[in-house]
């Protein structure tokens, strides 16, 4: 049921059935131009480019950076893939274009401030606040390169394919023999032999082999030193001057490393993220927005997944995963309710707390104060069990508020689904 959805580490994507879904985030995503700047610092070949956010900046960039270029690549910057095949809600087709330099200003004007919809954004799309102006490179061959984390080998793994510039999923399905996987010993690090296997998998036609090996090693160094969870380059390409270039890259970083990667996490673009998830992060709450109608507030990831599963069992759909943790304060509970009620799709709220370190009376007080502060307009079902449960139930009863109490998880889920009007 929902359990597998929450266990995944990838973000919003299409599942195998082609249906849109939202999944757990455990990584920072940065824009393409930010990734290119970071790779350049590690000595990785990237196209020359400048991100701009206004027409005035477009004019100045063309004049100062690209005065002799006849054509430029104009790339919309949103935190989602599939930009080239996306469509703006204004009707403009494609978020990536190669145009004559004298047409860049007009095209950028049609992109900036507009909403781009791709297969990864969902139908709501994302606002383009910046466009990336890049030199047009003469590419003679396009390949695929990625580094990610592999559970089976308990370390990083490099994935290479001699074809690139298109969906790696499609390539893996049609040409599985083309996909080369090179696991890296996390203690030993990447060796020349490892890097050579990757280059052989890429099978460059004109790029210098030794230089390509060095590029692979630099990419691995970036991956490790910056606490990446994903470094994907599609395409990694050969140019007419025999260089291996990261033509388009996606980098993700482990949120658990934010304390030591402050310069990278300062790049976070909260305007591209779910505002509910941003608010939850500020309140130190674990929140993942889903697409259902029953808001869930629990303590503990396992209990959260069990709660969502049993909601599904009774015919409802969870609207979120919200874990207040084992030691949440009353103010955090209030903030959690604000986040839940900010979702217009929520028709009922299910609070399921098993009091251990988290005491039931603290939760109950938070629920009562939150209900008063946010003027709750949806039914709230509360199931409390554990430490100080009697005090918690008394607080709820004496509040005088129309809260629905439940004796166990099954009873709570059934009442929440009924209160939401789903069944």
C-alpha positions in Angstrom: 0.0 0.0 0.0 1.4 3.4 1.0 4.3 1.7 2.9 6.4 1.2 -0.2 5.7 4.8 -1.3 7.2 6.2 1.9 10.3 4.0 1.8 11.5 5.3 -1.5 14.2 7.9 -1.6 13.3 9.5 -4.9 11.1 12.5 -5.4 8.0 13.1 -7.4 8.0 10.8 -10.5 5.9 8.6 -12.7 5.4 5.1 -11.5 5.4 2.0 -13.8 1.7 2.4 -14.5 2.3 6.0 -15.7 0.4 7.5 -12.8 1.5 10.6 -11.0 2.5 10.1 -7.3 4.5 11.9 -4.6 7.2 10.2 -2.7 9.5 10.8 0.2 12.3 13.3 -0.1 15.6 12.7 1.6 17.8 15.0 -0.5 18.4 18.5 -1.6 17.8 19.2 -5.3 19.5 22.2 -6.9 19.1 23.9 -10.3 21.1 22.9 -13.3 23.1 26.2 -13.3 24.0 25.7 -9.7 25.2 22.1 -10.4 27.3 23.3 -13.3 29.0 25.9 -11.2 29.8 23.3 -8.5 31.1 20.8 -11.1 33.3 23.5 -12.6 35.0 24.0 -9.2 36.0 20.4 -9.2 37.6 20.7 -12.6 34.8 19.0 -14.5 34.2 20.2 -18.0 30.8 22.1 -18.4 29.4 24.5 -21.0 29.9 28.2 -20.4 26.6 29.5 -19.1 25.0 32.3 -17.0 21.6 32.1 -15.1 19.5 35.2 -15.5 16.2 36.3 -13.9 15.2 39.4 -15.9 15.3 40.8 -19.4 17.8 43.3 -18.3 20.1 40.5 -17.2 19.6 38.7 -20.5 20.8 41.8 -22.4 23.8 42.4 -20.2 24.8 38.7 -20.3 24.7 38.6 -24.1 26.7 41.8 -24.3 29.3 40.8 -21.6 29.6 37.0 -21.9 28.4 36.0 -25.4 29.2 39.0 -27.6 30.4 36.9 -30.5 28.0 33.9 -30.3 25.5 33.5 -33.2 23.3 31.0 -31.3 22.6 30.3 -27.6 20.9 27.5 -25.7 18.1 28.9 -23.5 17.1 26.5 -20.7 14.2 27.0 -18.2 15.3 26.4 -14.6 12.9 24.4 -12.5 13.5 21.5 -10.1 12.1 18.8 -12.4 13.2 16.8 -15.4 11.7 16.6 -18.8 12.0 20.3 -19.4 12.8 20.0 -23.1 9.5 18.1 -23.8 7.5 20.2 -21.3 4.8 22.8 -22.2 4.2 26.2 -20.6 0.7 26.9 -19.5 0.9 29.9 -21.8 1.1 27.5 -24.7 4.8 27.7 -25.5 6.2 24.3 -26.3 9.5 23.2 -24.8 11.5 24.5 -21.9 14.8 24.2 -23.7 15.5 25.9 -27.1 18.5 26.7 -29.3 17.9 30.1 -31.0 19.7 32.9 -32.7 21.3 35.3 -30.3 19.0 38.1 -31.4 15.9 36.0 -30.5 17.1 35.1 -27.0 15.6 38.1 -25.3 12.1 37.5 -26.8 12.2 33.8 -25.9 13.4 34.4 -22.3 10.6 36.9 -21.9 8.1 34.1 -22.8 9.7 31.8 -20.2 10.4 34.0 -17.1 7.5 34.1 -14.7 5.6 31.4 -16.6 4.5 27.9 -15.4 6.2 25.0 -17.1 4.5 21.6 -17.0 6.6 18.4 -17.5 6.1 14.7 -16.8 7.8 15.2 -13.5 6.1 18.4 -12.2 2.6 17.0 -12.2 -0.3 19.0 -13.9 0.3 22.0 -11.6 3.7 22.7 -13.1 6.5 25.0 -11.7 7.2 28.6 -12.1 10.3 29.5 -14.1 12.2 32.2 -12.1 15.5 31.9 -14.0 16.7 30.8 -17.4 20.1 29.5 -18.1 21.9 30.9 -21.1 24.6 28.6 -22.4 27.0 28.4 -25.3 25.9 26.1 -28.1 28.5 23.3 -28.2 29.3 21.1 -31.2 28.6 17.7 -29.8 29.7 14.6 -31.8 28.5 11.9 -29.4 26.1 11.7 -26.4 26.3 9.2 -23.6 24.9 8.6 -20.1 26.7 8.8 -16.8 25.4 8.6 -13.2 26.6 7.9 -9.7 24.1 6.9 -7.0 24.0 4.7 -3.9 23.5 1.0 -4.2 22.1 -1.0 -1.4 23.3 -4.4 -2.6 26.9 -3.3 -2.7 26.5 -0.9 0.3 28.2 1.9 -1.4 28.3 4.2 -4.5 27.8 2.7 -7.9 28.6 4.3 -11.3 26.3 3.7 -14.2 27.4 4.3 -17.7 25.8 3.8 -21.2 27.3 4.6 -24.6 23.9 6.1 -25.6 22.5 9.2 -23.9 20.4 12.2 -24.3 17.2 10.3 -23.8 15.4 8.4 -21.0 17.8 6.0 -19.4 14.8 3.9 -18.3 13.9 3.4 -22.0 17.5 2.5 -22.9 17.7 0.0 -20.0 14.5 -1.7 -21.3 15.5 -1.8 -24.9 19.2 -2.2 -24.7 20.1 -3.7 -21.3 23.5 -4.9 -22.5 24.5 -1.3 -23.0 24.2 -0.5 -19.3 27.5 -0.8 -17.5 27.5 -0.8 -13.6 30.7 -0.3 -11.7 30.3 -0.5 -7.9 33.0 1.4 -5.9 34.5 0.2 -2.7 33.6 3.0 -0.3 36.7 2.5 1.8 39.2 2.2 -1.1 37.6 4.8 -3.3 37.7 4.9 -7.1 40.7 3.3 -8.7 42.1 3.9 -12.2 40.8 0.4 -13.0 37.3 1.4 -11.9 37.4 4.6 -13.9 38.7 2.8 -17.0 35.7 0.4 -16.8 33.4 3.3 -16.7 35.1 4.9 -19.7 34.9 1.6 -21.6 31.2 1.6 -20.9 30.8 5.1 -22.3 32.8 4.1 -25.3 33.9 7.6 -26.3 34.7 8.0 -30.0 37.0 10.9 -30.0 37.7 12.0 -26.4 41.1 11.3 -25.0 40.9 8.1 -22.9 43.2 9.2 -20.1 41.6 12.6 -19.8 38.2 10.9 -19.7 39.4 8.7 -16.9 40.4 11.8 -14.9 37.0 13.4 -15.5 35.3 10.3 -14.1 37.5 10.4 -11.0 36.8 14.1 -10.5 33.0 13.3 -10.7 33.4 10.6 -8.1 35.3 13.0 -5.8 32.5 15.6 -6.1 29.9 12.9 -5.3 31.7 11.8 -2.1 33.0 15.2 -0.8 29.6 16.9 -1.3 27.5 14.1 0.2 25.5 13.5 -3.0 22.8 10.9 -3.3 22.7 11.3 -7.0 24.9 12.7 -9.7 23.3 12.2 -13.1 24.7 13.6 -16.4 22.5 13.1 -19.4 24.1 13.6 -21.8 27.7 13.4 -21.0 29.0 14.3 -24.4 32.0 14.5 -26.6 32.7 17.8 -28.3 34.4 18.4 -31.7 37.5 19.5 -29.8 37.8 16.0 -28.3 36.6 16.9 -24.7 34.2 15.0 -22.5 31.7 17.5 -21.2 28.8 17.4 -18.7 26.2 18.9 -21.0 23.2 18.6 -18.6 23.4 17.4 -15.0 21.2 16.7 -12.0 22.7 16.6 -8.5 21.0 15.6 -5.3 22.5 15.9 -1.8 21.7 14.0 1.4 19.7 16.2 3.9 21.5 14.4 6.7 24.7 16.1 5.6 23.3 19.7 5.7 25.4 20.5 8.8 28.6 20.0 6.9 27.5 21.2 3.5 26.1 24.5 4.5 27.4 26.3 1.3 25.5 23.8 -0.8 22.3 23.8 1.3 22.3 27.6 1.1 21.4 27.0 -2.6 18.0 25.5 -1.7 15.2 27.1 -3.7 12.2 26.9 -1.4 10.0 28.5 -4.0 10.3 25.3 -6.0 9.3 23.0 -3.1 5.9 22.1 -1.6 5.3 25.0 0.8 3.8 22.6 3.4 7.1 20.6 3.4 9.1 23.9 3.8 6.9 24.9 6.8 7.3 21.5 8.3 11.1 21.5 8.0 11.2 24.9 9.7 9.2 23.4 12.6 11.5 20.3 12.7 8.6 18.1 11.6 8.8 15.2 9.1 6.2 15.9 6.5 5.5 14.5 3.0 2.5 15.7 1.0 0.3 13.1 -0.7 -2.8 13.2 -2.7 -5.6 12.0 -0.4 -8.3 13.5 1.8 -7.3 12.3 5.4 -4.6 14.3 7.1 -2.5 12.2 9.4 -0.5 13.2 12.5 1.5 10.5 14.3 4.7 10.0 16.2 7.1 7.6 14.7 7.7 6.6 11.0 6.5 3.0 11.5 3.3 4.1 13.1 2.8 6.7 10.3 3.1 4.0 7.7 0.8 1.6 9.6 -1.8 4.5 9.9 -1.7 5.2 6.2 -2.0 1.5 5.4 -5.1 1.0 7.6 -6.7 4.2 6.2 -6.4 2.6 2.8 -7.8 -0.6 4.1 -10.9 1.1 5.2 -11.4 2.8 1.8 -9.7 6.2 2.5 -6.6 7.9 1.1 -4.0 9.6 3.3 -3.3 13.2 2.5 0.2 13.2 4.0 2.8 11.6 6.1 3.4 13.7 9.2 5.6 12.5 12.0 5.9 14.8 15.0 8.7 12.7 16.4 9.2 11.4 19.9 9.8 14.7 21.7 7.6 17.3 20.0 6.6 20.3 21.9 3.0 21.7 22.2 4.0 24.5 19.7 5.1 21.9 17.2 1.8 20.1 17.4 0.0 23.5 16.8 2.3 24.0 13.7 1.5 20.5 12.5 -2.2 21.3 12.6 -1.7 24.5 10.7 0.1 22.5 7.9 -2.6 19.9 7.8 -5.5 22.4 7.6 -3.6 24.4 4.9 -4.4 21.6 2.5 -7.8 22.2 0.9 -8.0 18.5 0.0 -8.1 17.4 3.7 -11.6 16.5 4.7 -10.7 14.9 8.1 -7.7 14.6 10.4 -6.6 11.5 12.2 -4.3 11.9 15.2 -2.7 8.6 16.2 -0.3 8.9 19.1 1.4 6.1 21.0 2.9 7.9 24.1 6.3 6.8 25.1 8.8 9.7 25.3 6.0 11.7 23.7 3.4 12.1 26.4 -0.3 12.0 25.6 -1.2 15.0 27.7 1.2 17.2 25.7 -0.3 16.0 22.5 -3.8 16.6 23.8 -3.0 20.1 24.9 -1.5 20.8 21.5 -4.6 19.5 19.8 -6.9 21.7 21.8 -4.8 24.8 21.4 -4.4 24.1 17.7 -8.1 23.6 17.2 -8.7 27.0 18.8 -6.0 28.8 16.9 -6.7 27.6 13.4 -10.5 27.4 13.7 -10.7 23.8 12.6 -13.4 23.3 10.0 -12.9 19.5 9.4 -13.6 16.6 11.8 -10.7 15.5 14.0 -10.4 11.8 15.1 -8.0 11.2 18.0 -6.5 8.0 19.2 -4.2 8.2 22.2 -2.4 5.4 24.0 0.6 5.1 26.3 2.2 7.6 28.8 -0.2 9.9 30.5 -3.1 8.6 28.3 -5.7 9.3 31.0 -4.6 12.9 31.5 -4.7 13.3 27.7 -8.2 11.9 27.3 -9.4 14.2 30.2 -7.9 17.3 28.5 -9.7 16.4 25.3 -13.0 15.7 27.1 -12.9 18.9 29.1 -12.0 21.1 26.1 -15.6 21.3 25.1 -14.6 20.8 21.5 -16.2 18.4 19.0 -13.3 15.9 18.8 -14.0 12.3 17.9 -12.1 9.9 20.1 -11.2 6.3 19.2 -10.2 3.3 21.3 -7.8 1.7 18.9 -6.2 2.2 15.5 -8.8 0.2 13.5 -11.6 2.2 15.2 -9.7 5.5 14.5 -9.2 4.7 10.8 -12.8 3.7 10.3 -14.1 6.8 12.0 -11.7 9.1 10.0 -12.8 7.6 6.7 -16.4 8.0 7.6 -15.9 11.6 8.8 -14.2 12.5 5.6 -17.2 11.4 3.6 -15.1 9.0 1.5 -17.4 6.1 2.2 
